[in-house]
Amino acid sequence: MLTVKKIVSYLLIFLVLVFTVIAILGIWEVIDLDNVLRKIMSSLIVIFAAAAVVLFIFAVLIKEPEKVE
């Protein structure tokens, strides 16, 4: 069961990274000098959201079970 969780976790991380790259490429499709600050902030928000999802996946799904001694 732990192996399946790890495989699914890495698959989810991969999907998050792919969608993040697609979102950033969509935000930066045409660089208009008037909208650079808005695009920079949009990119940072997308990167932050992706990092939060990856952190959640690592914290919840990939976490090793604690051994009781």
C-alpha positions as CSV (number, residue, x, y, z in Angstrom):
1,M,0.0,0.0,0.0
2,L,2.9,2.4,0.8
3,T,4.4,1.8,-2.7
4,V,1.1,2.7,-4.3
5,K,0.9,5.9,-2.2
6,K,4.4,6.9,-3.3
7,I,3.7,6.2,-7.0
8,V,0.5,8.2,-6.9
9,S,2.2,11.0,-4.9
10,Y,5.0,11.3,-7.5
11,L,2.4,11.2,-10.3
12,L,0.5,14.1,-8.7
13,I,3.7,16.1,-8.2
14,F,4.5,15.5,-11.8
15,L,1.1,16.7,-12.9
16,V,1.3,19.8,-10.7
17,L,4.6,20.7,-12.2
18,V,3.3,20.2,-15.8
19,F,0.2,22.3,-15.1
20,T,2.4,24.9,-13.4
21,V,4.6,25.2,-16.5
22,I,1.6,25.4,-18.8
23,A,0.1,28.1,-16.6
24,I,3.3,30.1,-16.6
25,L,3.7,29.8,-20.3
26,G,0.1,31.0,-20.7
27,I,0.7,34.0,-18.5
28,W,3.9,34.9,-20.4
29,E,2.6,34.2,-23.8
30,V,3.1,37.8,-25.0
31,I,5.3,40.1,-23.0
32,D,3.7,43.6,-23.1
33,L,5.9,46.1,-21.2
34,D,2.7,47.8,-19.7
35,N,1.7,44.5,-18.1
36,V,5.0,43.2,-16.9
37,L,4.3,43.7,-13.2
38,R,0.9,42.0,-13.4
39,K,2.5,39.1,-15.2
40,I,5.3,38.8,-12.7
41,M,2.7,38.8,-9.8
42,S,0.6,36.2,-11.6
43,S,3.6,34.0,-12.2
44,L,4.6,34.2,-8.5
45,I,1.0,33.3,-7.4
46,V,1.0,30.3,-9.7
47,I,4.4,29.1,-8.5
48,F,3.3,29.6,-4.8
49,A,0.1,27.6,-5.4
50,A,2.1,24.8,-7.1
51,A,4.6,24.8,-4.2
52,A,1.8,24.6,-1.7
53,V,0.2,21.6,-3.4
54,V,3.6,19.8,-3.7
55,L,4.3,20.5,0.0
56,F,0.9,19.1,0.9
57,I,1.5,16.0,-1.1
58,F,4.9,15.4,0.5
59,A,3.5,16.1,4.0
60,V,0.4,13.9,3.8
61,L,0.9,11.2,1.2
62,I,4.6,10.5,1.1
63,K,5.2,10.8,4.9
64,E,6.8,7.7,6.3
65,P,4.8,6.0,9.0
66,E,6.2,6.6,12.5
67,K,7.7,3.6,14.2
68,V,6.6,3.1,17.8
69,E,9.4,1.7,19.9
